[in-house]
């Protein structure tokens, strides 16, 4: 089991943008030895997970 934590509050604070998400946690499981990319598109009030790719 793996967990990625993206701390986004400072990113939005620097641009004086209010955000719904102070951080984002993504928990996932990998059962092979491939390399995976975890893409996230972040806007102040929206998160899009586009699915992992390898």
C-alpha positions in Angstrom: 0.0 0.0 0.0 1.3 3.4 -0.9 0.2 6.9 -0.1 1.0 10.2 -1.8 0.2 13.5 -0.1 0.2 16.7 -2.1 0.3 19.7 0.2 -1.6 22.3 -1.9 -2.5 25.1 0.6 0.8 27.0 0.2 0.6 26.8 -3.6 -2.8 28.5 -3.6 -1.9 30.9 -0.8 1.0 32.3 -2.8 -1.3 33.3 -5.6 -4.0 34.6 -3.2 -6.5 32.0 -4.4 -8.9 30.3 -2.0 -9.0 26.6 -2.3 -11.2 23.8 -1.1 -8.3 21.4 -0.6 -5.5 22.1 1.8 -3.9 18.8 0.9 -4.7 15.8 -1.3 -4.1 12.2 -0.3 -3.9 9.4 -2.9 -3.7 5.9 -1.6 -3.0 3.1 -4.0 -1.7 -0.5 -4.3 0.8 -1.8 -6.8 1.2 -5.6 -7.3 4.0 -5.6 -9.9 7.3 -4.0 -10.5 6.3 -1.5 -13.2 6.7 2.2 -13.0 3.4 4.1 -12.6 2.5 7.8 -13.1 -0.2 9.3 -10.9 -1.6 12.3 -12.8 -3.6 14.9 -10.9 -5.2 18.0 -12.4 -5.9 20.6 -9.6 -8.0 23.7 -9.7 -9.0 25.7 -6.6 -12.3 23.8 -6.2 -11.8 20.7 -8.4 -9.5 17.7 -8.5 -9.3 15.3 -11.4 -7.6 11.9 -11.2 -7.1 10.7 -14.7 -6.0 7.2 -13.8 -2.5 5.8 -13.4 -0.4 4.9 -16.4 2.6 2.9 -16.8 
